[in-house]
Amino acid sequence: MKRMVKLFVSVVPVLFSAGALLANEGVNPNSHYGAYAIGAALAIGLAALGGGIGQGRAAAAALEGIARNPGASGKIFVPMILGMALIESLVLFGLIMAFMLSGKIG
């Protein structure tokens, strides 16, 4: 829990500074470039965080199952790899969304 608080405290100021970094005097004040930048950062950041946690938990559960019953390793390995591929596809979807949002910035 302490690690999550440290991560939150260190990441949130960076995300909220994106609007100030993108501010120019010649830019329309009604434009939402800062919101798009924050959205892109959150899309890839949360996708990577969720994917990493999901893959870690899936691998840990599969390895624990193999350790308890080594004879079932063939039956556990293929669904684990399939699950990892599906988790990674969601992370890639987040990357695509981040690229789409960053395309609206500039």
PASELUM-62105 format. One line per 5 residues: number of its first residue (from 0); their letters; for each residue x, y, z of N, C-alpha, C. Coordinates in steps of 0.2 Angstrom, whole numbers, plus 2048, in hexadecimal, padded with zeros to 3 digits. Layout:
BEGIN
NUM> a> X Y Z X Y Z X Y Z; ...
***
This chain:
BEGIN
0> mkrmv> 804 7FA 800 800 800 800 804 806 800; 80A 806 804 80E 80C 804 811 80D 7FD; 813 808 7F9 816 809 7F3 811 80C 7EE; 80A 80B 7EF 805 80E 7EA 804 815 7EC; 805 817 7F2 804 81E 7F4 80A 822 7F2
5> klfvs> 810 81F 7F2 816 822 7EF 816 823 7E8; 813 81E 7E4 812 81E 7DD 80D 824 7DC; 808 824 7DF 802 829 7DE 805 830 7DF; 809 831 7E5 80C 838 7E6 811 83A 7E1; 814 835 7DE 819 837 7D9 817 838 7D2
10> vvpvl> 811 834 7D1 80F 835 7CA 80A 83A 7C9; 805 83C 7CE 800 840 7CD 803 847 7CB; 808 84A 7CF 80A 851 7CD 80D 851 7C5; 810 84C 7C3 812 84C 7BC 80C 84C 7B7; 807 848 7B9 801 848 7B4 7FE 84F 7B4
15> fsaga> 7FD 852 7BA 7FA 859 7BA 7FE 85E 7B8; 805 85D 7B7 809 862 7B4 809 862 7AC; 806 85D 7A9 805 85D 7A2 802 863 79F; 7FD 865 7A2 7F9 86B 7A0 7FD 871 7A0; 801 872 7A5 805 878 7A5 80B 878 7A0
20> llane> 80D 872 79F 813 871 79A 811 872 793; 80A 870 791 808 871 78B 805 878 78A; 805 87C 78F 802 883 78E 806 888 78A; 803 88B 785 806 890 781 802 896 780; 805 89B 77F 801 8A1 77F 7FC 8A1 778
25> gvnpn> 7FF 89E 773 7FB 89E 76D 7F6 899 76C; 7F5 895 771 7F0 88F 771 7E9 892 773; 7E4 890 770 7DD 891 772 7DC 88F 779; 7DA 894 77E 7D9 891 785 7D3 88C 786; 7CF 88C 781 7CA 887 781 7CC 880 77F
30> shyga> 7D2 87F 77C 7D4 879 77A 7D6 874 780; 7D6 86E 77E 7D6 869 784 7DD 864 783; 7E2 868 781 7E8 864 780 7EB 861 786; 7EA 864 78C 7ED 862 792 7E9 85C 794; 7E2 85C 793 7DE 856 795 7E0 850 790
35> yaiga> 7E1 851 78A 7E3 84C 786 7EA 849 788; 7EF 84D 78A 7F5 84B 78C 7F4 847 793; 7F0 849 797 7EF 845 79D 7EC 83F 79C; 7E7 83F 797 7E3 839 795 7E8 834 792; 7EC 836 78E 7F1 831 78B 7F6 82E 790
40> alaig> 7F8 833 795 7FD 830 79A 7F9 82B 79E; 7F3 82C 7A0 7EF 828 7A4 7EE 821 7A1; 7EC 822 79A 7EA 81C 796 7F0 817 796; 7F6 819 795 7FC 815 794 7FE 813 79B; 7FE 817 7A0 800 816 7A7 7FC 811 7AA
45> laalg> 7F6 812 7AA 7F1 80D 7AD 7F1 806 7A9; 7F2 806 7A3 7F2 800 79F 7F8 7FC 7A1; 7FE 7FF 7A1 804 7FC 7A3 804 7F9 7AA; 801 7FD 7AF 800 7FC 7B6 7FC 7F6 7B7; 7F6 7F6 7B4 7F1 7F0 7B4 7F4 7EA 7B1
50> ggigq> 7F7 7EB 7AB 7F9 7E5 7A8 7FF 7E2 7AC; 803 7E6 7AE 809 7E3 7B2 806 7DF 7B9; 801 7E2 7BC 7FF 7DF 7C2 7FB 7D8 7C0; 7F7 7D9 7BA 7F3 7D3 7B8 7F8 7CD 7B6; 7FD 7CF 7B2 802 7CA 7B0 806 7C7 7B6
55> graaa> 808 7CB 7BB 80B 7C9 7C0 807 7C4 7C5; 801 7C6 7C6 7FC 7C1 7C9 7FB 7BB 7C6; 7FA 7BB 7BF 7F9 7B5 7BB 7FF 7B0 7BB; 805 7B3 7BB 80B 7AF 7BB 80C 7AC 7C2; 80A 7B0 7C7 80B 7AD 7CE 806 7A8 7CF
60> aaleg> 800 7A9 7CD 7FB 7A3 7CE 7FD 79D 7CA; 7FF 79E 7C4 801 798 7C0 807 794 7C3; 80C 798 7C5 812 795 7C8 810 792 7CE; 80C 794 7D2 80A 791 7D9 806 78B 7D7; 802 78B 7D2 7FE 785 7D0 803 77F 7CE
65> iarnp> 808 781 7CA 80D 77C 7C7 811 77A 7CD; 813 77E 7D2 817 77C 7D8 813 777 7DC; 80C 778 7DD 808 773 7E1 807 76D 7DD; 807 76D 7D6 805 767 7D3 809 767 7CC; 810 765 7CC 814 765 7C6 811 761 7C0
70> gasgk> 80D 75D 7C1 80A 759 7BC 805 75D 7B8; 803 762 7BB 7FE 766 7B7 801 76C 7B3; 807 76C 7B3 80B 772 7B0 809 773 7A8; 807 76D 7A5 805 76E 79E 7FE 771 79D; 7FA 76F 7A2 7F3 772 7A2 7F3 779 7A4
75> ifvpm> 7F7 77B 7A8 7F7 782 7AB 7FB 787 7A6; 800 784 7A3 805 789 79F 801 78C 799; 7FD 788 795 7FA 78B 78F 7F4 790 791; 7F0 78F 796 7EB 794 798 7EF 79B 79B; 7F4 79A 79E 7F8 79F 7A1 7FB 7A4 79B
80> ilgma> 7FD 7A1 796 800 7A4 790 7FA 7A8 78D; 7F5 7A5 78C 7EF 7A8 789 7EC 7AE 78D; 7EC 7AD 794 7EA 7B2 798 7EF 7B8 797; 7F6 7B7 797 7FB 7BC 797 7FA 7C0 790; 7F8 7BC 78B 7F7 7BF 784 7F1 7C4 784
85> liesl> 7EC 7C2 787 7E6 7C6 788 7E7 7CC 78C; 7EB 7CB 792 7ED 7D1 796 7F1 7D6 792; 7F6 7D3 78E 7FA 7D8 78A 7F6 7DB 785; 7F1 7D8 782 7ED 7DB 77D 7E9 7E1 780; 7E7 7E1 786 7E4 7E7 789 7E9 7ED 78A
90> vlfgl> 7EF 7EB 78C 7F5 7F0 78D 7F6 7F3 786; 7F6 7EF 780 7F7 7F2 77A 7F1 7F7 778; 7EB 7F5 77A 7E5 7F9 779 7E6 800 77C; 7E9 800 782 7EA 806 786 7F0 80A 782; 7F5 807 77F 7FA 80A 77C 7F7 80E 775
95> imafm> 7F2 80A 772 7EF 80D 76C 7EB 813 76E; 7E7 812 774 7E3 818 776 7E8 81E 778; 7ED 81D 77B 7F2 822 77C 7F5 826 776; 7F6 822 771 7F8 825 76A 7F3 829 767; 7ED 826 768 7E7 82A 765 7E6 831 768
100> lsgki> 7E7 831 76F 7E6 837 773 7EC 83B 771; 7F2 839 771 7F8 83D 770 7F7 840 769; 7F4 83D 764 7F3 840 75D 7EF 846 75D; 7EA 846 762 7E6 84C 763 7EA 852 766; 7EF 851 769 7F3 856 76C 7F6 85B 767
105> g> 7FA 858 763 7FE 85C 75E 7FD 85A 757
***
